[in-house]
Amino acid sequence: MIEIFANAQELARGAAEYFVARSGEAVAQKGFFTVALSGGSTPKALYQLLVDLDVPWSRIHFFWSDERHVPPDHPDSNYRMAYEAMLSRVPVPEGNIHRIRGENPDAAEAAREYEQTLLPLDLILLGLGTDGHTASIFPGSEVLHETKRLVAAPWVEKLNTYRITMTLPLINNSAAVLFLISGAEKAGIVKEVLEGPKQYPAQFVQPTHGRLLWMLDKDAASRLAAG
Ligand code: 6PG
């Protein structure tokens, strides 16, 4: 399903409402909610909005769909972004924050350790890069073909670094996946991913039993046939 919002702020508001609804439902059903946060710049507005909403913080377990190979206090850390925008400002128990240990010099070991901390996920947030990557699954990467590992540490040639990322077997096993995409610079890749032949990593996100939701702002959706 695709939802289109007037601008980036409305997109963040729509995603926040979805987050509140799904976390409320999960907590009512089983007492807790598990979510994987995404990095990049788009979800920051969502995280900031959630701080002031009615969210069952103490019942939520936070994971990350990917992490950069840096320590948690590094400006590029996805954990740091979410911590500063949201987690440091709400009553979530420290033990519910399951960050990827990007400071480990051995990225593969950080990935293996992270696999051990996972719980079944109710919601995975994802972004889309202009090259069609999602999480840290980049075009041409062998991690695209991973079938066993749930978290991996691919070398990302174009960025000259390792990344630590959830893999497709894990992502596609989630109860729900939400893509958040904003901005005119994403319009071309959004069109290719949603309307073109299957070739980009983001197109391999197809939850087996879960829901797949794309939330876009108008600029990102501007080249869609129906947009
Ligand atoms: C990361 C990501 C990545 C991101 C996209 C979109 O760590 O960078 O998780 O997959 O979601 O690159 O990023 P923007 O929202 O910044 O465009």
Residues whose N, C-alpha, C, O or C-beta is under 5 A from the ligand:
A	BS01	6PG	S38 G39 G40 S41 T42 D66 L126 G127 L128 G129 H133 T134 A135 S136
